[in-house]
Amino acid sequence: MKDIYIVEAVRTPVGKYKGGLAGVRADHLGAHLLNEIVRRAGIEAAEVDDVIFGCVTQVGEQSANIARTALLGAGWPAAIPGLAIDRKCGSGEVAVHLAAGMIASGAAHVVVAGGAENMSRVRMGGNREVYGEAFGWMASENWELTSQGEAAERVADKFDLSRAQLDAYAVESHRRAAAAAQAGWFQREIAAVPVAALQERGYGEPAPEVLAADETIRPGTNVEKLATLKTSFRENGKLSAGNSSQISDGAALLLLMSGEAVDRLQLEPRARIRAFTTVGSDPTLMLTGPVAATRKVLAMSGLSVEDIDLFEVNEAFASVPLMWAKELGVSQERLNVNGGAIALGHPLGASGARIMTSLLHELERRGARYGLQAICCAGGMGTATIIERI
């Protein structure tokens, strides 16, 4: 594959549900990051050929092509187009895939890709109420269609994962994220959000002047507390709010370039995209796609599990990374090393880009070479990407 370079990667802090970012529209978070990413790169917005945003609940203020409204809100030239995509939880990652494909084909040389979602303002699944159920009767005749929560329970059953294991994993996610935040490891990847300046006019809730750190991390989380939580999807199940990803708000973007653009603009790339893929998986179990996606992207790259320094598997539910690690034989020492969506939140359309941004920064901090990320997606899909630090 033709070289596709990551020049910059930045994210907002993740706001907890109805927290510090609840007054800021998702497209405004995106506009803030668009200006921040070109400022960090030291280029003019006019150099950008296209902008691609992932966004899952494209209804209300997140509809009407959020990438286009964000770039116009950022004051970027009207000649730059925007594209909004929905591949469920993998949307922000697949935005990067599309950008990479455009660059590889020669259709573009400079693309900003990522995603934004404000789940405090636009409720998850709200678009289904407007446009109807996600699956029609023909699909349901062929497949047993379950909720993601029930799928997470079935994954836990199938892979023999106990409630105690799921809770222990969640505690470790918070511990790792809290340690990373305390050490200042997230500071470089986060662009503080000037909430007071960006929040919707007339928004009445108290909000910070500036939000500069993730709000979702709970350092005091322990297994005793989590064990007391009622399960969320089955009366006597294993999954609770404590061992599932947090509903949250945020945005993340990456600046991708061709080798020609990097040379012309005299920039130092930070990483290259080695391989990327999306696969379909069993729509009933729904959440097992990251396993097949990981195997496929490794084969595409000519790399093995042993070659990868750091793995990120989205913590939609604790059963997902635990199942993935069991199937791939990966130890938790290389997996979600600074916590995942259980501690850092899961703003749906942004998460794929947030994970890639965090993965790049951690590879740089460690002086490591290869990072692989994988995400499970509603409807039975899995995404995966391998990046190589330069």
N, C-alpha and C positions, 0 to 999 in steps of 0.2 A: 504494500500500500504506500502511496505517496506520503511523504512526511506531512503531518498535521501537528502544529505546535500549539501548546497552551502558553500564552504570554502572561496572562493575569487571571486571578481567580479571587473572588471576594463575596462575602455574604453579609447579610444583616445579622444582628443577634436574633435569636429565636424568642419570640414573645409567647408567654403562656396564654392559655385561653382566657379571653376577656381581660388581658393584662396590658402591659405598657404599649403594645402596638395596635390595640383594638381600635384606636381612633384613626389609623392610617390605612387608606385603601391599598390593596395589593399593587395596583398599577403605579401608585405613588412610591411605594417601596421600590418597585422596579425602576422607576425614573431616577430615584436617588442613587441606586447602584449603577445605572448606566453612566451617569456623570462621574461617579467615583472610579469606575473601572478604566475609563479613558484618561482620567486625571492620573491614576497610578501608572498607567502605561506610558504616559507622556505623548499621547497622540490626539489628533482632532477627531471629533465624532464623524466628520465628513469622510474619514478613511474607511468607515464601516460599510460593508456591502449589504448586510442583512442582520436582523435581530429576531431570534427565535425564543419564545417563552413557553414553558410547560405550565399548564394550569388545569386542574381537574374539574372543579365546579365552575364551569363557564356559564354563569347566569348572573343577572343583575349587574353590579358594578365590575364583575370579573368577566363579563361577556364582551362582545363587540371587538374581539381581537386585542387582548391585553398587551401584547408586544407592541402593537402600533400605538395604542393610547399611551403606553409608558414612554415610548421614544418621543412622541409629540409633546407629552407633558414635561419631558426632560429638556425640551427646547432644541432637539436634534433636527437636522435638515429634513424637510418633508420628502425629499427624494429617497430616503432610506425606507425600505419596506419592513413590515413586521409580520410574523407568523405565530399563531397560538396553536399548540397541539395538546392532545389529551391521550396519554398512554398510562392513565391511572398513576399509581405511585412511582412509576418509572418515567414520568413525563419530563422532569428536569434533566434526567440523564439522556433520554432519547432526543431532547432538543440539541444536546451536544453531538449525538450521533448524526443528526441531520446536518448540522453545521459542518461536521467532519466530512460527510459525504459530498456536500457542496464544494468544499475546498479540494477534496481529492479529485473531483470531476473537472475542476477548473472553472466551475460556474461562479465561484466567489473566492476571494483571497483573505478577507477579514470579516469574521462573523462573531457577534456576541450571542451566547446561548446560555440558557438556564431556566429559571422559573420563579414564580411568585404565587403565594396563596395566603389569604387572610381568612382563617377558619372561624375567627371570632365574629366576622362581619358577614361572611357568606357560608351558610351552614353546609357541611358535607352532605351530599345527596340531594341538596335543594333543587338541582337541575332535573332530577328524575320526577319531581312533583310537577314540573312544567312540561317536560317532554315525554313522560311516560316511563314505564319500567325499562330497566337496562336490557333485559332479555325478553324477547317475544315468545309466543306459545310454541313456535317451531323449535327454538333452541331447547325449551324446557321439555319437549317430547324426547329429545335425544340425551339430555343430561339432567342429573339431579342438581339443581341450582341452589346453592346454600349462601348464607351470609359469610363475610370474611371472618367474623368471630367464630362461627360454627366450624369453618374450615380450619381455623387455628386450633380449635379443640380436637378436630380429627387428626391433624398433623401431630399433636401431642400424643394422642392415643396410638397412632400408627408407629411412631418412633419411640414409644415407651418412655415418654418424658413426664415426670411427676410434677405436681403443683410445687413441691419444695424446690425442685430443680429450676423451674421457671422463676420462682420468687428469688432464688439465690442469684440467678443470672441478672435479674432486674436490679438487685442491690449492687452488683458489681458494675453495671452500666453507670449508675449514679456515682459510685465511688470513683470510677475512672474519669468520668466527666468532671467531677468536683476537683479531683487532683490536677487535671489538665488546666481547668479554669484558674485554680489557685496559683499554679506555676506560671500563668500568663501565656500558655501555649496557644490559646485561641485569639489573642489580641491582634496578631498580624493579619489574620484572615477576616476579621470583623470590621465592617464600616459602621461606626456608630450612627444611629438614626436620630435626626433632630425632630423628635416627635411633636413638640409644640409648634414648630414651623410647618410641619407636613400634615398634621391631623385635620380631619374634615372640619370645615367651619361649623360652629355651633355644637360640636361634639361635647357632651356635658360631663363625661366621666373624668375623674382625676387621672392625669398622665404625667410622666416625667418630662422634663425639658428635653433630655437626651437619653436614649437607651443605648448603652454601650456594651452590655454583657447579656448572655443568655439568662432568661428568667426561669427556665424549666428545671434546672438541676436541683435535686433535693439531697444535700450531703448527709442528712441524718436518717436516710432510708435504711431500714433493717428488716430482716426476714420476719421478725416477730410482728412488726407493724403490718407488713404485707399479708401475712397469714390471716389477719383479721378482716381483710377486705372481702366483700361479697363478690362472687364471680359474676361476670358481665353477660355471658352468652348462654350458659347452661346453669340450671339450678344447682347441680352438684358438679360443676365443671372445674377447670384448672386455670382459666384465663380471667384476669381481673383488670381493673384500671391500672393497678400497680405494676403488672408485668406485660402491659401493652404500650404501644406508642402513645404519645400525648398529642391531643388536638392542640394546634398551635399556629402561629403566624410568622411569616418570614419570606425572604427572597435570597437568591444566590445566582451569580452570573460568572461565566468564564469567557475570556477573550481568546479566540482561536485564529490562527493565521497559517497561511502557506509559507513555505520557505522563501518564495519570491517576495512576499510582503515583509517578512522578518528582515530580509536583506535590505529591501528598499527603505524601510523605516528605521533601520539600524538598531534593532531591538535584540535583547537577549532572551530567547525562549526559556521557559522553566521546565517544560516537560513535552513529551510527544504522546499522541494517541497511538498505542500499538495495535489494538484490535477492539472491536465492539460488536455486540449482537443483541437480538431480542428473539426469544423463543416462545412458542405456545406450550401450555402444560394442561394437565387435567383440570377442567373448570370446576369440578366439585371439590377436590382437595385445594385447588386454586393457588396455594402459596408455595408450591414445591418448585416452581419455575427457576429460581436461582441456581439450583443444582445443575440442571441441564444447560442453563446459560453459561455457568462457570466452565463446565466441561467443554462446551463448544468454543468459547472465547480463548481458552487455553490451547485448544487444537489449532485454531486460526492463527494464533501468535507463535506457535512452535515452542511454547513454554510449558512447564509443568507446575504442579502445586508447590514443589520444593523451590522453584525459582522465585516465587512471589514473596516479597518482604512483608507486606501488609495487606490484609483483607478487610473490606467493609461490606457487611451484609445488613441491609436495612432491618432494624428491629421493629417491624410492624407489630409483631407479637414475639415474646421471648421464644416461643416454639420454633420460629423460623430460623434464626441463626444457629440454635442448638441442633435442629434437624440438619441444616446445611453442614455444620462442622462434623457431625456424625457421619454423614454420607461421604464427605470429601476427605475425612481424616486430617482435619486441620485443628491444631491446638488453639486454645483461646488466647495464648500469648501473642498471636499474630492477628487476632480478630477483634475489630472494633476497639482498638487499644485506648481510645479516649472517650469511650462510651458511644451510644447510638441513640436512636429515636426514642427509646424508653426514657432516657435522661435529657436528651437534647431536643426532643419534639419532632413532629412530622408534619410540617406544612406541605400538604400533598404534592402540589406541582413544583415546589422548590427543592424537595428533599434530595433528588438525584444530583442536582448541582451543588447543594450544600455538602453532601457526602464527598463529591469529587474535590471540592475546594478544601475540605478538611483533610482528605487523603493526601493531596498534593503538599499541603503545608507540613504534614507530619513526615512524609518522605524526605522533605527538605531538612526538617529539624534533625532527623536521624542520619541523614546522609545515605539513605537507602535508595534503591533503584526502581523496583517494580511494585505497583499497587494494583489490586484488583477489587472492583466493587460489583455487587449484584443486588438486585431489588426484585421482590415479588410484586406482582400487579394483579389487581382485581380482574376477575374473568378468566384467570388461569394463564398468566404470562410471566416471563422473567427476563430482566435486562442484565447485561454485564459489560464492563469496560476494563481494559488494562491500560494504565498509563505508565510511562517510563520517565523518571526524573532525569533531566539533563545536567 
